[in-house]
């Protein structure tokens, strides 16, 4: 069994901060844990507005707190994000995430992340980034 505490994970090197200042992500479960997915608690900072395109991963994102929107770039549709909303990038959707207030999100990635990933120039995570 794997048991981790969010506060402890943040204090022990599992929190990654976006170099562009839009988010931080505490990686509670990673590839090395052998579960086949990774699990993160991510904070999107107020007024964060950035494009992502996870070409190498599928992601599910559940909003715990805060409000914002996600826009799919293929069709320009905008979806309200608020507590209780989940969005799933099942087609490697190129999208923009906007935070109208600070948002706390629970995120699952498949395949799992190694731990140190930040977005590359295309808004994706590389498949083989460094481990924590």
N, CA, C and O atoms as a Tinker XYZ file with bonds, in Angstrom:
   528  protein
     1  N      0.843000   -1.185000    0.000000    73     2
     2  CA     0.000000    0.000000    0.000000    64     1     3
     3  C      0.882000    1.241000    0.000000    63     2     4     5
     4  O      1.918000    1.288000    0.664000    81     3
     5  N      0.461000    2.222000   -0.742000    73     3     6
     6  CA     1.164000    3.509000   -0.809000    64     5     7
     7  C      0.287000    4.546000   -0.112000    63     6     8     9
     8  O     -0.867000    4.746000   -0.492000    81     7
     9  N      0.833000    5.201000    0.903000    73     7    10
    10  CA     0.097000    6.244000    1.627000    64     9    11
    11  C      0.980000    7.480000    1.656000    63    10    12    13
    12  O      2.134000    7.426000    2.082000    81    11
    13  N      0.426000    8.594000    1.198000    73    11    14
    14  CA     1.165000    9.854000    1.215000    64    13    15
    15  C      0.255000   10.971000    1.694000    63    14    16    17
    16  O     -0.964000   10.906000    1.535000    81    15
    17  N      0.850000   11.983000    2.275000    73    15    18
    18  CA     0.154000   13.159000    2.769000    64    17    19
    19  C      0.548000   14.353000    1.901000    63    18    20    21
    20  O      1.728000   14.546000    1.607000    81    19
    21  N     -0.442000   15.156000    1.491000    73    19    22
    22  CA    -0.190000   16.290000    0.602000    64    21    23
    23  C      0.829000   17.259000    1.203000    63    22    24    25
    24  O      1.773000   17.655000    0.520000    81    23
    25  N      0.657000   17.638000    2.437000    73    23    26
    26  CA     1.578000   18.584000    3.086000    64    25    27
    27  C      2.993000   18.015000    3.117000    63    26    28    29
    28  O      3.952000   18.723000    2.809000    81    27
    29  N      3.128000   16.751000    3.482000    73    27    30
    30  CA     4.449000   16.122000    3.524000    64    29    31
    31  C      5.076000   16.065000    2.129000    63    30    32    33
    32  O      6.271000   16.314000    1.970000    81    31
    33  N      4.269000   15.738000    1.126000    73    31    34
    34  CA     4.784000   15.658000   -0.246000    64    33    35
    35  C      5.308000   17.021000   -0.700000    63    34    36    37
    36  O      6.354000   17.103000   -1.343000    81    35
    37  N      4.585000   18.080000   -0.368000    73    35    38
    38  CA     5.033000   19.431000   -0.735000    64    37    39
    39  C      6.354000   19.781000   -0.070000    63    38    40    41
    40  O      7.215000   20.419000   -0.676000    81    39
    41  N      6.507000   19.364000    1.172000    73    39    42
    42  CA     7.714000   19.693000    1.933000    64    41    43
    43  C      8.905000   18.806000    1.579000    63    42    44    45
    44  O     10.038000   19.112000    1.951000    81    43
    45  N      8.656000   17.709000    0.862000    73    43    46
    46  CA     9.714000   16.748000    0.584000    64    45    47
    47  C     10.019000   16.592000   -0.901000    63    46    48    49
    48  O     10.346000   15.499000   -1.361000    81    47
    49  N      9.909000   17.699000   -1.656000    73    47    50
    50  CA    10.393000   17.723000   -3.018000    64    49    51
    51  C      9.448000   17.233000   -4.095000    63    50    52    53
    52  O      9.868000   17.077000   -5.241000    81    51
    53  N      8.192000   16.986000   -3.774000    73    51    54
    54  CA     7.259000   16.503000   -4.787000    64    53    55
    55  C      6.423000   17.638000   -5.392000    63    54    56    57
    56  O      5.568000   17.386000   -6.240000    81    55
    57  N      6.659000   18.870000   -4.969000    73    55    58
    58  CA     5.946000   20.006000   -5.540000    64    57    59
    59  C      6.803000   20.645000   -6.628000    63    58    60    61
    60  O      7.951000   21.021000   -6.388000    81    59
    61  N      6.233000   20.762000   -7.824000    73    59    62
    62  CA     6.893000   21.373000   -8.967000    64    61    63
    63  C      6.177000   22.690000   -9.248000    63    62    64    65
    64  O      4.947000   22.736000   -9.267000    81    63
    65  N      6.938000   23.758000   -9.466000    73    63    66
    66  CA     6.370000   25.070000   -9.737000    64    65    67
    67  C      6.635000   25.421000  -11.203000    63    66    68    69
    68  O      7.762000   25.314000  -11.686000    81    67
    69  N      5.591000   25.836000  -11.889000    73    67    70
    70  CA     5.683000   26.241000  -13.288000    64    69    71
    71  C      6.649000   27.406000  -13.426000    63    70    72    73
    72  O      6.489000   28.420000  -12.746000    81    71
    73  N      7.660000   27.280000  -14.302000    73    71    74
    74  CA     8.602000   28.391000  -14.485000    64    73    75
    75  C      7.942000   29.666000  -15.011000    63    74    76    77
    76  O      8.485000   30.758000  -14.845000    81    75
    77  N      6.767000   29.533000  -15.648000    73    75    78
    78  CA     6.049000   30.702000  -16.167000    64    77    79
    79  C      5.099000   31.311000  -15.140000    63    78    80    81
    80  O      4.469000   32.332000  -15.416000    81    79
    81  N      4.986000   30.697000  -13.954000    73    79    82
    82  CA     4.204000   31.278000  -12.874000    64    81    83
    83  C      2.706000   31.072000  -12.938000    63    82    84    85
    84  O      1.960000   31.843000  -12.334000    81    83
    85  N      2.231000   30.041000  -13.660000    73    83    86
    86  CA     0.792000   29.801000  -13.766000    64    85    87
    87  C      0.253000   28.769000  -12.782000    63    86    88    89
    88  O     -0.938000   28.794000  -12.474000    81    87
    89  N      1.081000   27.871000  -12.284000    73    87    90
    90  CA     0.598000   26.752000  -11.484000    64    89    91
    91  C      1.717000   26.146000  -10.646000    63    90    92    93
    92  O      2.899000   26.415000  -10.860000    81    91
    93  N      1.309000   25.322000   -9.687000    73    91    94
    94  CA     2.225000   24.390000   -9.030000    64    93    95
    95  C      1.508000   23.051000   -8.939000    63    94    96    97
    96  O      0.279000   22.994000   -8.924000    81    95
    97  N      2.273000   21.992000   -8.879000    73    95    98
    98  CA     1.705000   20.656000   -8.900000    64    97    99
    99  C      2.450000   19.772000   -7.913000    63    98   100   101
   100  O      3.673000   19.646000   -7.982000    81    99
   101  N      1.714000   19.164000   -7.000000    73    99   102
   102  CA     2.299000   18.212000   -6.067000    64   101   103
   103  C      1.988000   16.813000   -6.575000    63   102   104   105
   104  O      0.827000   16.413000   -6.661000    81   103
   105  N      3.034000   16.081000   -6.909000    73   103   106
   106  CA     2.911000   14.774000   -7.528000    64   105   107
   107  C      2.873000   13.701000   -6.444000    63   106   108   109
   108  O      3.905000   13.306000   -5.900000    81   107
   109  N      1.665000   13.241000   -6.144000    73   107   110
   110  CA     1.468000   12.272000   -5.067000    64   109   111
   111  C      1.732000   10.835000   -5.493000    63   110   112   113
   112  O      2.101000    9.997000   -4.670000    81   111
   113  N      1.544000   10.552000   -6.765000    73   111   114
   114  CA     1.749000    9.204000   -7.292000    64   113   115
   115  C      2.441000    9.350000   -8.642000    63   114   116   117
   116  O      1.988000   10.118000   -9.491000    81   115
   117  N      3.535000    8.619000   -8.846000    73   115   118
   118  CA     4.343000    8.755000  -10.055000    64   117   119
   119  C      4.615000    7.402000  -10.699000    63   118   120   121
   120  O      4.251000    6.356000  -10.160000    81   119
   121  N      5.253000    7.440000  -11.843000    73   119   122
   122  CA     5.574000    6.225000  -12.594000    64   121   123
   123  C      6.276000    5.195000  -11.721000    63   122   124   125
   124  O      5.953000    4.008000  -11.775000    81   123
   125  N      7.231000    5.644000  -10.922000    73   123   126
   126  CA     8.009000    4.729000  -10.073000    64   125   127
   127  C      7.138000    3.953000   -9.084000    63   126   128   129
   128  O      7.572000    2.934000   -8.546000    81   127
   129  N      5.911000    4.425000   -8.839000    73   127   130
   130  CA     5.012000    3.731000   -7.910000    64   129   131
   131  C      4.327000    2.522000   -8.546000    63   130   132   133
   132  O      3.725000    1.711000   -7.842000    81   131
   133  N      4.415000    2.396000   -9.874000    73   131   134
   134  CA     3.943000    1.205000  -10.551000    64   133   135
   135  C      2.436000    1.037000  -10.672000    63   134   136   137
   136  O      1.954000   -0.081000  -10.848000    81   135
   137  N      1.688000    2.126000  -10.581000    73   135   138
   138  CA     0.223000    2.034000  -10.653000    64   137   139
   139  C     -0.318000    2.176000  -12.076000    63   138   140   141
   140  O     -1.496000    1.903000  -12.310000    81   139
   141  N      0.510000    2.596000  -13.026000    73   139   142
   142  CA     0.057000    2.758000  -14.405000    64   141   143
   143  C     -0.497000    4.140000  -14.711000    63   142   144   145
   144  O     -0.903000    4.400000  -15.844000    81   143
   145  N     -0.523000    5.026000  -13.732000    73   143   146
   146  CA    -0.973000    6.409000  -13.894000    64   145   147
   147  C     -0.298000    7.234000  -12.813000    63   146   148   149
   148  O      0.245000    6.689000  -11.852000    81   147
   149  N     -0.334000    8.556000  -12.975000    73   147   150
   150  CA     0.146000    9.423000  -11.901000    64   149   151
   151  C     -1.020000   10.281000  -11.415000    63   150   152   153
   152  O     -1.976000   10.534000  -12.148000    81   151
   153  N     -0.919000   10.721000  -10.164000    73   151   154
   154  CA    -1.977000   11.500000   -9.521000    64   153   155
   155  C     -1.346000   12.723000   -8.889000    63   154   156   157
   156  O     -0.354000   12.626000   -8.166000    81   155
   157  N     -1.942000   13.892000   -9.175000    73   155   158
   158  CA    -1.367000   15.164000   -8.736000    64   157   159
   159  C     -2.464000   16.053000   -8.159000    63   158   160   161
   160  O     -3.623000   15.969000   -8.567000    81   159
   161  N     -2.096000   16.886000   -7.227000    73   159   162
   162  CA    -2.949000   17.999000   -6.799000    64   161   163
   163  C     -2.260000   19.256000   -7.326000    63   162   164   165
   164  O     -1.128000   19.573000   -6.961000    81   163
   165  N     -2.982000   19.955000   -8.193000    73   163   166
   166  CA    -2.421000   21.107000   -8.888000    64   165   167
   167  C     -3.192000   22.370000   -8.519000    63   166   168   169
   168  O     -4.423000   22.374000   -8.478000    81   167
   169  N     -2.457000   23.426000   -8.254000    73   167   170
   170  CA    -3.049000   24.740000   -8.019000    64   169   171
   171  C     -2.805000   25.582000   -9.261000    63   170   172   173
   172  O     -1.664000   25.766000   -9.685000    81   171
   173  N     -3.885000   26.089000   -9.839000    73   171   174
   174  CA    -3.793000   27.022000  -10.952000    64   173   175
   175  C     -3.983000   28.414000  -10.344000    63   174   176   177
   176  O     -5.020000   28.695000   -9.743000    81   175
   177  N     -2.995000   29.270000  -10.500000    73   175   178
   178  CA    -3.043000   30.580000   -9.863000    64   177   179
   179  C     -4.071000   31.488000  -10.532000    63   178   180   181
   180  O     -4.318000   31.400000  -11.735000    81   179
   181  N     -4.666000   32.365000   -9.716000    73   179   182
   182  CA    -5.633000   33.343000  -10.231000    64   181   183
   183  C     -5.045000   34.090000  -11.422000    63   182   184   185
   184  O     -3.885000   34.501000  -11.404000    81   183
   185  N     -5.855000   34.255000  -12.445000    73   183   186
   186  CA    -5.501000   34.926000  -13.689000    64   185   187
   187  C     -4.538000   34.118000  -14.559000    63   186   188   189
   188  O     -4.049000   34.621000  -15.570000    81   187
   189  N     -4.265000   32.872000  -14.174000    73   187   190
   190  CA    -3.493000   31.992000  -15.048000    64   189   191
   191  C     -4.254000   31.808000  -16.354000    63   190   192   193
   192  O     -5.473000   31.637000  -16.341000    81   191
   193  N     -3.561000   31.841000  -17.458000    73   191   194
   194  CA    -4.168000   31.730000  -18.788000    64   193   195
   195  C     -3.082000   31.168000  -19.691000    63   194   196   197
   196  O     -2.182000   31.896000  -20.110000    81   195
   197  N     -3.160000   29.880000  -19.991000    73   195   198
   198  CA    -2.071000   29.258000  -20.744000    64   197   199
   199  C     -2.560000   28.089000  -21.576000    63   198   200   201
   200  O     -3.556000   27.439000  -21.259000    81   199
   201  N     -1.824000   27.843000  -22.651000    73   199   202
   202  CA    -2.177000   26.799000  -23.608000    64   201   203
   203  C     -1.416000   25.514000  -23.299000    63   202   204   205
   204  O     -0.242000   25.548000  -22.928000    81   203
   205  N     -2.094000   24.383000  -23.457000    73   203   206
   206  CA    -1.474000   23.076000  -23.273000    64   205   207
   207  C     -1.894000   22.154000  -24.414000    63   206   208   209
   208  O     -2.946000   22.327000  -25.029000    81   207
   209  N     -1.046000   21.179000  -24.670000    73   207   210
   210  CA    -1.347000   20.184000  -25.694000    64   209   211
   211  C     -0.611000   18.904000  -25.311000    63   210   212   213
   212  O      0.523000   18.677000  -25.732000    81   211
   213  N     -1.260000   18.085000  -24.521000    73   211   214
   214  CA    -0.636000   16.850000  -24.040000    64   213   215
   215  C     -0.657000   15.802000  -25.141000    63   214   216   217
   216  O     -1.570000   14.980000  -25.221000    81   215
   217  N      0.359000   15.847000  -25.983000    73   215   218
   218  CA     0.458000   14.934000  -27.121000    64   217   219
   219  C      0.848000   13.529000  -26.687000    63   218   220   221
   220  O      0.570000   12.566000  -27.402000    81   219
   221  N      1.481000   13.394000  -25.538000    73   219   222
   222  CA     2.004000   12.106000  -25.077000    64   221   223
   223  C      1.209000   11.496000  -23.935000    63   222   224   225
   224  O      1.505000   10.381000  -23.506000    81   223
   225  N      0.210000   12.203000  -23.438000    73   223   226
   226  CA    -0.523000   11.761000  -22.247000    64   225   227
   227  C     -2.019000   12.023000  -22.390000    63   226   228   229
   228  O     -2.445000   12.947000  -23.083000    81   227
   229  N     -2.791000   11.195000  -21.723000    73   227   230
   230  CA    -4.198000   11.489000  -21.475000    64   229   231
   231  C     -4.271000   12.077000  -20.084000    63   230   232   233
   232  O     -3.499000   11.704000  -19.200000    81   231
   233  N     -5.213000   13.012000  -19.889000    73   231   234
   234  CA    -5.352000   13.620000  -18.564000    64   233   235
   235  C     -6.824000   13.773000  -18.222000    63   234   236   237
   236  O     -7.646000   14.135000  -19.064000    81   235
   237  N     -7.134000   13.487000  -16.963000    73   235   238
   238  CA    -8.440000   13.806000  -16.378000    64   237   239
   239  C     -8.196000   14.820000  -15.278000    63   238   240   241
   240  O     -7.272000   14.672000  -14.478000    81   239
   241  N     -9.042000   15.865000  -15.239000    73   239   242
   242  CA    -8.864000   16.964000  -14.290000    64   241   243
   243  C    -10.188000   17.210000  -13.574000    63   242   244   245
   244  O    -11.204000   17.492000  -14.209000    81   243
   245  N    -10.167000   17.102000  -12.248000    73   243   246
   246  CA   -11.357000   17.319000  -11.423000    64   245   247
   247  C    -11.139000   18.578000  -10.595000    63   246   248   249
   248  O    -10.132000   18.700000   -9.897000    81   247
   249  N    -12.083000   19.514000  -10.673000    73   247   250
   250  CA   -11.972000   20.771000   -9.936000    64   249   251
   251  C    -12.481000   20.590000   -8.506000    63   250   252   253
   252  O    -13.640000   20.238000   -8.286000    81   251
   253  N    -11.609000   20.833000   -7.555000    73   251   254
   254  CA   -11.948000   20.765000   -6.132000    64   253   255
   255  C    -12.447000   22.120000   -5.644000    63   254   256   257
   256  O    -13.421000   22.207000   -4.897000    81   255
   257  N    -11.756000   23.185000   -6.082000    73   255   258
   258  CA   -12.162000   24.531000   -5.666000    64   257   259
   259  C    -11.734000   25.545000   -6.718000    63   258   260   261
   260  O    -10.837000   25.290000   -7.521000    81   259
   261  N    -12.390000   26.697000   -6.699000    73   259   262
   262  CA   -12.078000   27.777000   -7.615000    64   261   263
   263  C    -12.938000   27.737000   -8.863000    63   262   264   265
   264  O    -13.742000   26.824000   -9.055000    81   263
   265  N    -12.755000   28.750000   -9.714000    73   263   266
   266  CA   -13.545000   28.860000  -10.938000    64   265   267
   267  C    -12.662000   29.311000  -12.091000    63   266   268   269
   268  O    -11.721000   30.088000  -11.924000    81   267
   269  N    -13.002000   28.792000  -13.270000    73   267   270
   270  CA   -12.280000   29.160000  -14.474000    64   269   271
   271  C    -12.984000   28.584000  -15.686000    63   270   272   273
   272  O    -14.185000   28.314000  -15.654000    81   271
   273  N    -12.220000   28.399000  -16.760000    73   271   274
   274  CA   -12.782000   27.778000  -17.957000    64   273   275
   275  C    -11.679000   27.072000  -18.719000    63   274   276   277
   276  O    -10.496000   27.386000  -18.584000    81   275
   277  N    -12.104000   26.105000  -19.526000    73   275   278
   278  CA   -11.203000   25.438000  -20.457000    64   277   279
   279  C    -11.788000   25.631000  -21.848000    63   278   280   281
   280  O    -12.990000   25.470000  -22.062000    81   279
   281  N    -10.912000   25.981000  -22.795000    73   279   282
   282  CA   -11.331000   26.199000  -24.174000    64   281   283
   283  C    -10.612000   25.202000  -25.068000    63   282   284   285
   284  O     -9.385000   25.107000  -25.026000    81   283
   285  N    -11.359000   24.455000  -25.877000    73   283   286
   286  CA   -10.758000   23.543000  -26.843000    64   285   287
   287  C    -10.468000   24.336000  -28.113000    63   286   288   289
   288  O    -11.355000   24.983000  -28.670000    81   287
   289  N     -9.226000   24.278000  -28.560000    73   287   290
   290  CA    -8.806000   25.112000  -29.677000    64   289   291
   291  C     -9.293000   24.590000  -31.023000    63   290   292   293
   292  O     -9.407000   25.369000  -31.969000    81   291
   293  N     -9.582000   23.309000  -31.136000    73   291   294
   294  CA   -10.053000   22.756000  -32.408000    64   293   295
   295  C    -11.393000   23.351000  -32.835000    63   294   296   297
   296  O    -11.650000   23.537000  -34.024000    81   295
   297  N    -12.249000   23.650000  -31.842000    73   295   298
   298  CA   -13.588000   24.154000  -32.173000    64   297   299
   299  C    -13.956000   25.449000  -31.456000    63   298   300   301
   300  O    -15.039000   25.987000  -31.685000    81   299
   301  N    -13.079000   25.960000  -30.594000    73   299   302
   302  CA   -13.335000   27.219000  -29.898000    64   301   303
   303  C    -14.373000   27.137000  -28.796000    63   302   304   305
   304  O    -14.793000   28.171000  -28.275000    81   303
   305  N    -14.802000   25.923000  -28.422000    73   303   306
   306  CA   -15.801000   25.785000  -27.354000    64   305   307
   307  C    -15.163000   26.076000  -26.004000    63   306   308   309
   308  O    -14.022000   25.702000  -25.734000    81   307
   309  N    -15.947000   26.765000  -25.157000    73   307   310
   310  CA   -15.504000   27.084000  -23.807000    64   309   311
   311  C    -16.408000   26.367000  -22.822000    63   310   312   313
   312  O    -17.627000   26.327000  -22.984000    81   311
   313  N    -15.782000   25.799000  -21.794000    73   311   314
   314  CA   -16.503000   25.045000  -20.778000    64   313   315
   315  C    -16.187000   25.639000  -19.410000    63   314   316   317
   316  O    -15.022000   25.814000  -19.051000    81   315
   317  N    -17.233000   25.944000  -18.657000    73   315   318
   318  CA   -17.051000   26.478000  -17.309000    64   317   319
   319  C    -16.459000   25.402000  -16.407000    63   318   320   321
   320  O    -16.866000   24.241000  -16.451000    81   319
   321  N    -15.500000   25.804000  -15.597000    73   319   322
   322  CA   -14.901000   24.911000  -14.608000    64   321   323
   323  C    -15.223000   25.481000  -13.232000    63   322   324   325
   324  O    -14.947000   26.645000  -12.943000    81   323
   325  N    -15.807000   24.640000  -12.397000    73   323   326
   326  CA   -16.142000   25.009000  -11.016000    64   325   327
   327  C    -16.078000   23.751000  -10.181000    63   326   328   329
   328  O    -15.975000   22.657000  -10.738000    81   327
   329  N    -16.137000   23.865000   -8.860000    73   327   330
   330  CA   -16.060000   22.670000   -8.027000    64   329   331
   331  C    -17.083000   21.615000   -8.459000    63   330   332   333
   332  O    -18.266000   21.902000   -8.643000    81   331
   333  N    -16.584000   20.390000   -8.612000    73   331   334
   334  CA   -17.428000   19.287000   -9.031000    64   333   335
   335  C    -17.352000   18.987000  -10.518000    63   334   336   337
   336  O    -17.932000   18.000000  -10.970000    81   335
   337  N    -16.648000   19.816000  -11.299000    73   335   338
   338  CA   -16.514000   19.611000  -12.744000    64   337   339
   339  C    -15.273000   18.779000  -13.036000    63   338   340   341
   340  O    -14.214000   18.994000  -12.445000    81   339
   341  N    -15.415000   17.829000  -13.953000    73   339   342
   342  CA   -14.271000   17.075000  -14.467000    64   341   343
   343  C    -14.187000   17.307000  -15.969000    63   342   344   345
   344  O    -15.204000   17.318000  -16.663000    81   343
   345  N    -12.972000   17.492000  -16.465000    73   343   346
   346  CA   -12.775000   17.470000  -17.911000    64   345   347
   347  C    -11.681000   16.461000  -18.221000    63   346   348   349
   348  O    -10.734000   16.279000  -17.456000    81   347
   349  N    -11.844000   15.805000  -19.383000    73   347   350
   350  CA   -10.987000   14.689000  -19.757000    64   349   351
   351  C    -10.435000   14.923000  -21.154000    63   350   352   353
   352  O    -11.192000   15.091000  -22.110000    81   351
   353  N     -9.134000   14.934000  -21.265000    73   351   354
   354  CA    -8.473000   15.179000  -22.544000    64   353   355
   355  C     -8.253000   13.837000  -23.236000    63   354   356   357
   356  O     -7.134000   13.329000  -23.303000    81   355
   357  N     -9.341000   13.281000  -23.744000    73   355   358
   358  CA    -9.325000   11.938000  -24.319000    64   357   359
   359  C     -8.854000   11.894000  -25.761000    63   358   360   361
   360  O     -8.669000   10.812000  -26.318000    81   359
   361  N     -8.659000   13.051000  -26.372000    73   359   362
   362  CA    -8.202000   13.109000  -27.765000    64   361   363
   363  C     -6.941000   13.960000  -27.887000    63   362   364   365
   364  O     -6.680000   14.557000  -28.932000    81   363
   365  N     -6.163000   14.007000  -26.802000    73   363   366
   366  CA    -4.956000   14.840000  -26.772000    64   365   367
   367  C     -5.300000   16.282000  -27.179000    63   366   368   369
   368  O     -4.563000   16.932000  -27.921000    81   367
   369  N     -6.428000   16.750000  -26.675000    73   367   370
   370  CA    -6.988000   18.043000  -27.065000    64   369   371
   371  C     -6.045000   19.203000  -26.770000    63   370   372   373
   372  O     -5.545000   19.345000  -25.654000    81   371
   373  N     -5.812000   20.024000  -27.779000    73   371   374
   374  CA    -5.089000   21.283000  -27.593000    64   373   375
   375  C     -6.080000   22.240000  -26.936000    63   374   376   377
   376  O     -7.191000   22.419000  -27.434000    81   375
   377  N     -5.682000   22.858000  -25.813000    73   375   378
   378  CA    -6.641000   23.649000  -25.044000    64   377   379
   379  C     -5.964000   24.790000  -24.294000    63   378   380   381
   380  O     -4.745000   24.824000  -24.121000    81   379
   381  N     -6.805000   25.720000  -23.858000    73   379   382
   382  CA    -6.380000   26.826000  -23.004000    64   381   383
   383  C     -7.133000   26.699000  -21.689000    63   382   384   385
   384  O     -8.346000   26.491000  -21.673000    81   383
   385  N     -6.412000   26.823000  -20.601000    73   383   386
   386  CA    -7.023000   26.832000  -19.272000    64   385   387
   387  C     -6.902000   28.238000  -18.711000    63   386   388   389
   388  O     -5.827000   28.838000  -18.732000    81   387
   389  N     -8.016000   28.756000  -18.210000    73   387   390
   390  CA    -8.042000   30.095000  -17.616000    64   389   391
   391  C     -8.595000   29.994000  -16.196000    63   390   392   393
   392  O     -9.608000   29.336000  -15.959000    81   391
   393  N     -7.929000   30.640000  -15.274000    73   391   394
   394  CA    -8.365000   30.648000  -13.881000    64   393   395
   395  C     -8.884000   32.039000  -13.532000    63   394   396   397
   396  O     -8.118000   33.002000  -13.508000    81   395
   397  N    -10.178000   32.144000  -13.264000    73   395   398
   398  CA   -10.766000   33.424000  -12.852000    64   397   399
   399  C    -10.495000   33.679000  -11.376000    63   398   400   401
   400  O    -10.494000   34.826000  -10.929000    81   399
   401  N    -10.270000   32.621000  -10.630000    73   399   402
   402  CA    -9.808000   32.670000   -9.249000    64   401   403
   403  C     -8.911000   31.454000   -9.059000    63   402   404   405
   404  O     -8.906000   30.557000   -9.902000    81   403
   405  N     -8.165000   31.408000   -7.986000    73   403   406
   406  CA    -7.288000   30.263000   -7.764000    64   405   407
   407  C     -8.101000   28.970000   -7.782000    63   406   408   409
   408  O     -9.158000   28.882000   -7.158000    81   407
   409  N     -7.594000   27.967000   -8.505000    73   407   410
   410  CA    -8.281000   26.686000   -8.609000    64   409   411
   411  C     -7.393000   25.569000   -8.067000    63   410   412   413
   412  O     -6.186000   25.545000   -8.310000    81   411
   413  N     -8.000000   24.657000   -7.338000    73   411   414
   414  CA    -7.331000   23.436000   -6.906000    64   413   415
   415  C     -7.916000   22.289000   -7.711000    63   414   416   417
   416  O     -9.129000   22.082000   -7.732000    81   415
   417  N     -7.034000   21.542000   -8.376000    73   415   418
   418  CA    -7.444000   20.480000   -9.278000    64   417   419
   419  C     -6.777000   19.167000   -8.884000    63   418   420   421
   420  O     -5.619000   19.148000   -8.469000    81   419
   421  N     -7.521000   18.069000   -9.017000    73   419   422
   422  CA    -6.959000   16.726000   -8.890000    64   421   423
   423  C     -6.777000   16.209000  -10.311000    63   422   424   425
   424  O     -7.728000   16.186000  -11.093000    81   423
   425  N     -5.557000   15.794000  -10.646000    73   423   426
   426  CA    -5.218000   15.425000  -12.029000    64   425   427
   427  C     -4.650000   14.008000  -12.080000    63   426   428   429
   428  O     -3.850000   13.609000  -11.234000    81   427
   429  N     -5.084000   13.266000  -13.090000    73   427   430
   430  CA    -4.580000   11.925000  -13.345000    64   429   431
   431  C     -3.987000   11.901000  -14.740000    63   430   432   433
   432  O     -4.623000   12.353000  -15.693000    81   431
   433  N     -2.758000   11.372000  -14.872000    73   431   434
   434  CA    -2.086000   11.264000  -16.167000    64   433   435
   435  C     -1.812000    9.801000  -16.509000    63   434   436   437
   436  O     -1.403000    9.006000  -15.662000    81   435
   437  N     -2.051000    9.477000  -17.777000    73   435   438
   438  CA    -1.722000    8.168000  -18.311000    64   437   439
   439  C     -1.063000    8.383000  -19.663000    63   438   440   441
   440  O     -1.680000    9.011000  -20.524000    81   439
   441  N      0.149000    7.904000  -19.905000    73   439   442
   442  CA     1.001000    7.197000  -18.959000    64   441   443
   443  C      1.445000    8.116000  -17.819000    63   442   444   445
   444  O      1.361000    9.340000  -17.926000    81   443
   445  N      1.911000    7.520000  -16.746000    73   443   446
   446  CA     2.269000    8.317000  -15.565000    64   445   447
   447  C      3.487000    9.206000  -15.811000    63   446   448   449
   448  O      4.367000    8.892000  -16.612000    81   447
   449  N      3.500000   10.318000  -15.095000    73   447   450
   450  CA     4.658000   11.211000  -15.124000    64   449   451
   451  C      5.747000   10.674000  -14.196000    63   450   452   453
   452  O      5.476000    9.911000  -13.269000    81   451
   453  N      6.984000   11.092000  -14.469000    73   451   454
   454  CA     8.123000   10.720000  -13.634000    64   453   455
   455  C      8.286000   11.630000  -12.433000    63   454   456   457
   456  O      8.792000   11.207000  -11.394000    81   455
   457  N      7.858000   12.886000  -12.569000    73   455   458
   458  CA     7.901000   13.755000  -11.408000    64   457   459
   459  C      8.360000   15.180000  -11.632000    63   458   460   461
   460  O      7.807000   16.093000  -11.019000    81   459
   461  N      9.342000   15.410000  -12.478000    73   459   462
   462  CA     9.898000   16.754000  -12.618000    64   461   463
   463  C      9.371000   17.504000  -13.837000    63   462   464   465
   464  O      9.837000   18.607000  -14.124000    81   463
   465  N      8.419000   16.935000  -14.554000    73   463   466
   466  CA     7.953000   17.532000  -15.794000    64   465   467
   467  C      7.375000   18.928000  -15.611000    63   466   468   469
   468  O      6.672000   19.214000  -14.642000    81   467
   469  N      7.694000   19.786000  -16.573000    73   467   470
   470  CA     7.024000   21.065000  -16.785000    64   469   471
   471  C      6.716000   21.110000  -18.279000    63   470   472   473
   472  O      7.288000   20.341000  -19.051000    81   471
   473  N      5.832000   21.991000  -18.687000    73   471   474
   474  CA     5.410000   22.037000  -20.086000    64   473   475
   475  C      6.557000   22.442000  -21.005000    63   474   476   477
   476  O      7.340000   23.339000  -20.690000    81   475
   477  N      6.641000   21.760000  -22.151000    73   475   478
   478  CA     7.618000   22.147000  -23.155000    64   477   479
   479  C      7.042000   23.291000  -23.993000    63   478   480   481
   480  O      5.982000   23.821000  -23.660000    81   479
   481  N      7.715000   23.672000  -25.061000    73   479   482
   482  CA     7.290000   24.820000  -25.874000    64   481   483
   483  C      5.914000   24.618000  -26.499000    63   482   484   485
   484  O      5.227000   25.592000  -26.809000    81   483
   485  N      5.502000   23.359000  -26.689000    73   483   486
   486  CA     4.198000   23.070000  -27.275000    64   485   487
   487  C      3.102000   22.868000  -26.229000    63   486   488   489
   488  O      1.953000   22.599000  -26.581000    81   487
   489  N      3.449000   22.995000  -24.945000    73   487   490
   490  CA     2.471000   22.810000  -23.886000    64   489   491
   491  C      2.264000   21.364000  -23.510000    63   490   492   493
   492  O      1.233000   21.012000  -22.937000    81   491
   493  N      3.233000   20.515000  -23.825000    73   491   494
   494  CA     3.139000   19.084000  -23.528000    64   493   495
   495  C      4.173000   18.702000  -22.475000    63   494   496   497
   496  O      5.098000   19.463000  -22.188000    81   495
   497  N      4.004000   17.519000  -21.907000    73   495   498
   498  CA     5.025000   16.904000  -21.075000    64   497   499
   499  C      5.765000   15.877000  -21.914000    63   498   500   501
   500  O      5.146000   15.148000  -22.688000    81   499
   501  N      7.066000   15.812000  -21.771000    73   499   502
   502  CA     7.849000   14.795000  -22.470000    64   501   503
   503  C      7.576000   13.434000  -21.828000    63   502   504   505
   504  O      7.236000   13.357000  -20.647000    81   503
   505  N      7.726000   12.377000  -22.601000    73   503   506
   506  CA     7.499000   11.029000  -22.067000    64   505   507
   507  C      8.548000   10.616000  -21.049000    63   506   508   509
   508  O      8.222000    9.947000  -20.069000    81   507
   509  N      9.766000   10.990000  -21.255000    73   507   510
   510  CA    10.841000   10.519000  -20.381000    64   509   511
   511  C     11.549000   11.671000  -19.700000    63   510   512   513
   512  O     12.730000   11.908000  -19.952000    81   511
   513  N     10.857000   12.378000  -18.854000    73   511   514
   514  CA    11.465000   13.460000  -18.078000    64   513   515
   515  C     12.178000   12.869000  -16.858000    63   514   516   517
   516  O     12.071000   11.676000  -16.574000    81   515
   517  N     12.893000   13.714000  -16.158000    73   515   518
   518  CA    13.607000   13.263000  -14.957000    64   517   519
   519  C     12.634000   12.889000  -13.855000    63   518   520   521
   520  O     11.501000   13.365000  -13.792000    81   519
   521  N     13.125000   12.020000  -12.993000    73   519   522
   522  CA    12.351000   11.603000  -11.816000    64   521   523
   523  C     12.667000   12.525000  -10.649000    63   522   524   525
   524  O     13.678000   13.227000  -10.634000    81   523
   525  N     11.772000   12.497000   -9.679000    73   523   526
   526  CA    12.008000   13.245000   -8.432000    64   525   527
   527  C     13.046000   12.526000   -7.624000    63   526   528
   528  O     13.401000   12.976000   -6.534000    81   527
